[in-house]
Amino acid sequence: MSNGIVGTSTICTSIIPNFKALENIYPHKLSREAKLRLKVIDYYFNRSGRNVSLTARYFGVSRTFVHKWLKRFKNNNLATLETRSRRPKHFRNVQYSAEVVNVIRKIRKEYPTFSATKISVLLLRDYAIELSAATVGRIIKKYNMFFSKLVRLHKDYSKASKRSWQTRKARERLKYYTKPDKPRRIIEFDMKHINNSSCRQYALCAIDTYTKEAIIHICSRPTAINGSIAMQKVLDRFGTNITVVCDNGSENFGATFDLLKSHNVRQLFARPHTPKDKPHIENFIGKYQKECLDESKDKRMTVEERQEEADKWLNDWHFYRPHQALNYLTPAEYCATMGITILQTKSVNDVVS
């Protein structure tokens, strides 16, 4: 009550000694972390009797924290309570030029799925540029060199294949993955469905699991007749002293089964829904999808045009693309160390010497 009037507001303030001086010393607003550190220092000097352990327990911090800010704090300079910049004093100088970046961009555009390690090998092999895979990866990320299209995987589980597995006793079953000990001994065989806007197309693929030498046969129907044609290419390329590992698709029976039996070629059938029984051909088909089919998925192609496209990609696979499993050699280079020659696939626009 003041002067007989009820409800007069009262404002309570506190005057900090030397407030103007402190404001002149550090006119900026303290951060929340700096205010906490100031409270710790004030408690240490004025309330704890300069006891570090008591101050640490009161604020729930470590003794190292108290010692650190007591040492760092300087009288008449509240700025010393702020967090120091963590920016490094010395930076790594860039060891590559704009030309190197352009070369990497060119390779990524032409082969968007190649990893940084593969590109590092190609730079040293073809351009005499020595860069680590980590540096190439940083360049790819820094300049956003991601050009591959999104791949949508579809799984098609066939109930008929599972039933035929139980009914057909003549086939020899694969009990576990077979690791090759020599080139041209284990050949994995599988079929790839090609989504074409005009018509259905199929790629019958085979790969030597030891040397990564591969074959692709394009056809319009997944019949045993077309399977036998593709298998004849396999026999012409790899010989008859081989073991063919395949799945339970219809293309692997009938004429294909009889062809292999007539040449005394062992045929092993993978377990249903077990891609690990033939991992090499599954990986090969995945690379074929990403590096070749996805780049032309919106184009209408005939079987002949699709075969020519596959042959061009196989030439890159055999003669240009380094393979991690081959110690980053191409299949042609790896086979040359064993006296095996891979013939380059001929196409209409390519001239083979």
Legacy VTK file of the C-alpha trace (Angstrom):
# vtk DataFile Version 3.0
C-alpha trace
ASCII
DATASET POLYDATA
POINTS 353 float
0.000 0.000 0.000
1.348 3.429 -0.919
-0.492 6.764 -0.375
-3.714 4.919 0.388
-3.841 3.369 -3.095
-4.178 -0.415 -3.261
-2.528 -2.352 -6.089
0.474 -0.211 -6.816
3.122 -2.356 -8.509
6.458 -2.798 -6.867
9.626 -3.561 -8.848
12.480 -5.298 -7.034
15.946 -5.029 -8.518
19.447 -5.890 -7.430
22.484 -3.841 -8.246
25.568 -5.911 -8.996
28.765 -4.184 -7.881
30.837 -2.938 -10.790
28.048 -3.898 -13.213
29.024 -1.122 -15.632
32.636 -2.181 -15.507
31.752 -5.792 -16.279
29.559 -4.645 -19.125
32.433 -2.636 -20.540
34.786 -5.580 -20.133
32.531 -7.998 -22.090
29.571 -6.220 -23.679
28.419 -9.337 -25.569
25.838 -11.777 -24.292
27.274 -14.903 -22.743
26.256 -18.281 -24.096
24.494 -20.796 -21.891
27.649 -22.885 -21.559
29.700 -19.843 -20.562
27.128 -18.876 -17.916
27.389 -22.358 -16.386
31.164 -22.105 -16.274
30.902 -18.678 -14.636
28.625 -20.144 -11.964
31.130 -22.937 -11.333
33.967 -20.467 -10.910
31.872 -18.205 -8.685
30.860 -21.160 -6.483
34.478 -22.274 -6.240
35.774 -18.908 -5.008
32.859 -17.692 -2.906
30.945 -20.698 -1.503
33.080 -23.850 -1.536
36.137 -22.448 0.134
38.075 -23.177 -3.048
37.328 -26.883 -2.823
37.400 -28.471 -6.282
35.740 -31.736 -5.208
32.840 -29.942 -3.506
32.311 -27.701 -6.536
32.331 -30.672 -8.907
29.782 -32.574 -6.801
27.505 -29.562 -6.504
27.258 -29.037 -10.275
27.528 -32.710 -11.255
30.656 -32.244 -13.324
34.083 -33.808 -13.224
36.993 -32.360 -11.317
38.841 -32.104 -14.609
36.112 -29.778 -15.853
36.593 -27.465 -12.858
40.385 -27.461 -13.186
40.150 -26.822 -16.919
38.021 -23.663 -16.632
39.823 -22.358 -13.575
43.022 -22.511 -15.576
41.491 -21.049 -18.717
39.538 -18.214 -17.021
41.269 -14.878 -16.846
40.199 -12.026 -14.622
38.405 -9.149 -16.322
37.909 -11.249 -19.500
34.649 -13.196 -19.606
35.339 -14.149 -23.220
37.736 -16.827 -21.946
34.686 -18.798 -20.755
33.380 -19.257 -24.275
34.052 -22.471 -26.198
37.071 -22.188 -28.420
36.836 -22.856 -32.123
37.662 -26.414 -33.145
38.666 -25.338 -36.616
42.039 -26.898 -37.429
44.983 -24.577 -37.776
46.434 -26.466 -40.722
44.468 -27.845 -43.650
45.406 -30.543 -46.111
46.289 -29.064 -49.459
44.451 -30.431 -52.476
46.705 -32.875 -54.323
44.674 -33.106 -57.534
43.937 -30.720 -60.390
40.801 -29.860 -62.300
41.909 -32.193 -65.110
41.891 -35.134 -62.697
38.374 -34.225 -61.598
37.252 -34.137 -65.225
38.758 -37.565 -65.880
36.964 -39.042 -62.864
33.709 -37.399 -63.963
34.128 -38.887 -67.436
34.644 -42.390 -66.036
31.705 -42.056 -63.639
29.395 -40.868 -66.409
30.349 -43.767 -68.653
30.453 -46.329 -65.839
28.306 -44.876 -63.022
28.447 -48.008 -60.856
32.245 -48.215 -60.687
33.491 -47.830 -57.132
36.223 -45.455 -55.992
38.663 -48.370 -55.771
38.041 -49.408 -59.387
38.398 -45.835 -60.602
41.671 -45.517 -58.672
42.969 -48.584 -60.522
41.803 -47.204 -63.887
43.463 -43.827 -63.253
46.803 -45.491 -62.602
46.472 -48.013 -65.421
45.134 -45.822 -68.230
46.073 -42.252 -67.267
49.205 -42.686 -65.098
47.461 -40.761 -62.304
48.162 -42.100 -58.826
45.310 -41.353 -56.416
44.137 -43.390 -53.459
40.628 -44.813 -53.381
39.819 -42.566 -50.403
40.769 -39.454 -52.379
38.701 -40.582 -55.362
35.771 -41.198 -53.034
36.064 -37.694 -51.598
36.125 -36.229 -55.120
33.022 -38.199 -56.092
31.192 -36.992 -52.993
32.422 -33.394 -53.215
31.422 -32.927 -56.849
28.268 -35.097 -56.598
29.292 -37.570 -59.296
26.334 -39.898 -58.857
24.838 -40.669 -62.245
23.433 -44.202 -61.881
19.727 -44.721 -62.200
17.688 -46.276 -59.430
17.372 -50.018 -59.687
14.220 -51.703 -58.525
14.656 -55.376 -57.783
11.823 -57.817 -58.304
11.742 -61.311 -56.849
9.745 -63.911 -58.678
9.241 -67.060 -56.672
7.959 -69.906 -58.799
5.910 -72.591 -57.062
6.208 -74.821 -60.114
9.992 -74.934 -59.776
9.669 -76.062 -56.181
7.225 -78.805 -57.115
9.420 -79.985 -59.994
12.362 -80.185 -57.581
10.491 -82.785 -55.554
9.138 -84.742 -58.518
12.199 -84.980 -60.779
14.647 -87.406 -59.247
16.961 -87.669 -62.235
18.680 -84.351 -61.587
21.770 -84.106 -59.446
21.266 -81.728 -56.563
23.781 -79.192 -55.353
24.378 -79.733 -51.639
26.757 -76.835 -51.051
28.656 -74.150 -52.952
31.445 -75.604 -55.110
34.650 -73.575 -55.234
36.720 -73.968 -58.420
40.413 -74.860 -58.309
41.156 -74.345 -62.020
39.904 -72.087 -64.823
37.013 -73.310 -66.951
35.834 -75.935 -64.493
32.743 -74.472 -62.753
30.300 -72.590 -64.991
27.264 -70.942 -63.433
24.242 -70.461 -65.698
21.094 -68.383 -65.214
18.436 -66.401 -67.055
17.683 -62.672 -66.744
14.261 -61.213 -67.595
14.641 -57.977 -69.581
11.818 -55.479 -69.196
11.391 -54.134 -72.708
8.635 -51.675 -73.559
7.865 -53.418 -76.850
8.190 -57.116 -76.068
9.576 -59.677 -73.652
13.259 -60.490 -73.928
15.531 -62.800 -71.983
19.278 -62.947 -71.406
20.791 -66.387 -70.854
24.048 -65.750 -68.997
27.001 -67.970 -68.107
30.205 -67.167 -66.222
33.400 -68.985 -65.369
33.633 -68.604 -61.593
37.448 -68.750 -61.670
38.328 -66.215 -64.402
35.041 -64.200 -64.619
34.852 -64.879 -68.359
31.192 -64.579 -69.325
28.695 -65.191 -72.134
25.308 -63.567 -72.803
22.737 -64.941 -75.248
19.626 -62.831 -75.941
16.400 -64.540 -76.967
12.685 -63.779 -77.150
11.370 -66.894 -75.394
12.717 -68.737 -72.322
12.449 -72.191 -73.874
14.731 -75.202 -73.609
15.585 -74.779 -77.306
17.013 -71.305 -76.675
18.655 -72.647 -73.547
20.390 -75.326 -75.603
21.616 -72.689 -78.076
23.116 -70.681 -75.204
24.573 -73.832 -73.676
26.194 -74.750 -76.989
27.973 -71.367 -76.874
29.143 -72.291 -73.389
30.538 -75.608 -74.602
32.240 -73.954 -77.570
33.878 -71.391 -75.284
34.776 -73.425 -72.194
34.911 -76.999 -73.520
33.180 -80.101 -72.184
35.375 -80.720 -69.123
33.164 -78.473 -67.015
30.432 -78.601 -64.380
27.358 -76.465 -65.045
25.543 -75.058 -62.023
22.033 -73.818 -62.830
18.645 -73.296 -61.226
15.389 -75.160 -61.791
14.042 -73.074 -64.672
12.443 -74.686 -67.690
15.286 -73.494 -69.925
17.630 -75.948 -68.170
15.616 -79.063 -69.074
14.579 -80.714 -72.297
17.009 -79.928 -75.113
19.511 -78.314 -72.724
19.516 -81.317 -70.411
19.947 -83.700 -73.356
22.748 -81.611 -74.878
24.817 -81.669 -71.699
24.115 -85.357 -71.193
25.286 -86.164 -74.726
28.633 -84.446 -73.996
28.962 -86.083 -70.558
28.860 -82.676 -68.897
27.927 -82.725 -65.240
24.881 -80.548 -64.466
24.153 -79.496 -60.893
20.821 -77.938 -59.924
20.703 -75.350 -57.162
18.280 -75.575 -54.301
15.052 -73.554 -54.800
15.227 -69.919 -53.631
18.914 -70.284 -52.697
20.911 -67.721 -54.704
24.009 -68.428 -52.605
24.358 -71.727 -54.474
25.392 -69.717 -57.564
26.626 -66.340 -56.271
28.876 -65.472 -59.220
26.148 -65.475 -61.859
23.815 -63.582 -59.518
26.466 -60.909 -59.068
27.155 -60.847 -62.814
23.464 -60.367 -63.638
23.269 -57.561 -61.095
26.188 -55.772 -62.743
24.650 -56.360 -66.185
21.415 -54.788 -64.961
23.039 -51.716 -63.409
25.749 -51.025 -65.965
23.979 -51.932 -69.187
20.229 -52.551 -69.040
19.377 -49.600 -66.794
21.111 -47.204 -69.179
18.827 -48.211 -72.038
15.655 -49.301 -70.275
13.546 -46.675 -72.073
14.739 -47.721 -75.540
12.938 -50.156 -77.794
15.335 -52.769 -79.114
15.028 -55.876 -81.186
16.720 -59.099 -80.126
19.601 -58.406 -82.514
20.098 -54.872 -81.181
19.941 -56.114 -77.593
22.524 -58.791 -78.401
24.845 -56.200 -79.926
24.441 -54.037 -76.810
25.277 -57.028 -74.595
28.347 -57.857 -76.704
29.671 -54.299 -76.342
29.182 -54.439 -72.612
30.935 -57.821 -72.458
33.946 -56.294 -74.182
34.141 -53.727 -71.385
33.652 -56.504 -68.842
36.525 -58.554 -70.262
39.007 -55.937 -71.431
38.394 -52.716 -69.460
36.674 -53.283 -66.135
39.046 -54.203 -63.258
37.717 -56.934 -60.954
38.368 -56.961 -57.238
38.246 -60.774 -57.161
41.061 -60.837 -59.746
43.280 -58.429 -57.789
41.965 -55.572 -59.941
42.971 -57.158 -63.231
40.627 -57.518 -66.156
39.537 -61.069 -67.033
41.611 -60.829 -70.205
44.731 -59.862 -68.248
44.104 -62.554 -65.654
43.576 -65.250 -68.269
46.725 -64.143 -70.097
48.772 -65.049 -67.005
47.552 -68.645 -67.455
47.959 -68.766 -71.227
44.232 -68.400 -71.934
43.033 -65.961 -74.585
39.635 -64.286 -74.414
38.362 -63.367 -77.856
36.840 -59.940 -78.207
33.186 -60.033 -79.213
32.584 -58.713 -82.701
29.840 -56.228 -83.429
28.662 -54.280 -86.422
30.366 -51.011 -85.450
33.540 -52.492 -83.969
36.531 -53.692 -85.925
38.450 -56.452 -84.202
42.118 -56.819 -85.002
LINES 1 354
353 0 1 2 3 4 5 6 7 8 9 10 11 12 13 14 15 16 17 18 19 20 21 22 23 24 25 26 27 28 29 30 31 32 33 34 35 36 37 38 39 40 41 42 43 44 45 46 47 48 49 50 51 52 53 54 55 56 57 58 59 60 61 62 63 64 65 66 67 68 69 70 71 72 73 74 75 76 77 78 79 80 81 82 83 84 85 86 87 88 89 90 91 92 93 94 95 96 97 98 99 100 101 102 103 104 105 106 107 108 109 110 111 112 113 114 115 116 117 118 119 120 121 122 123 124 125 126 127 128 129 130 131 132 133 134 135 136 137 138 139 140 141 142 143 144 145 146 147 148 149 150 151 152 153 154 155 156 157 158 159 160 161 162 163 164 165 166 167 168 169 170 171 172 173 174 175 176 177 178 179 180 181 182 183 184 185 186 187 188 189 190 191 192 193 194 195 196 197 198 199 200 201 202 203 204 205 206 207 208 209 210 211 212 213 214 215 216 217 218 219 220 221 222 223 224 225 226 227 228 229 230 231 232 233 234 235 236 237 238 239 240 241 242 243 244 245 246 247 248 249 250 251 252 253 254 255 256 257 258 259 260 261 262 263 264 265 266 267 268 269 270 271 272 273 274 275 276 277 278 279 280 281 282 283 284 285 286 287 288 289 290 291 292 293 294 295 296 297 298 299 300 301 302 303 304 305 306 307 308 309 310 311 312 313 314 315 316 317 318 319 320 321 322 323 324 325 326 327 328 329 330 331 332 333 334 335 336 337 338 339 340 341 342 343 344 345 346 347 348 349 350 351 352
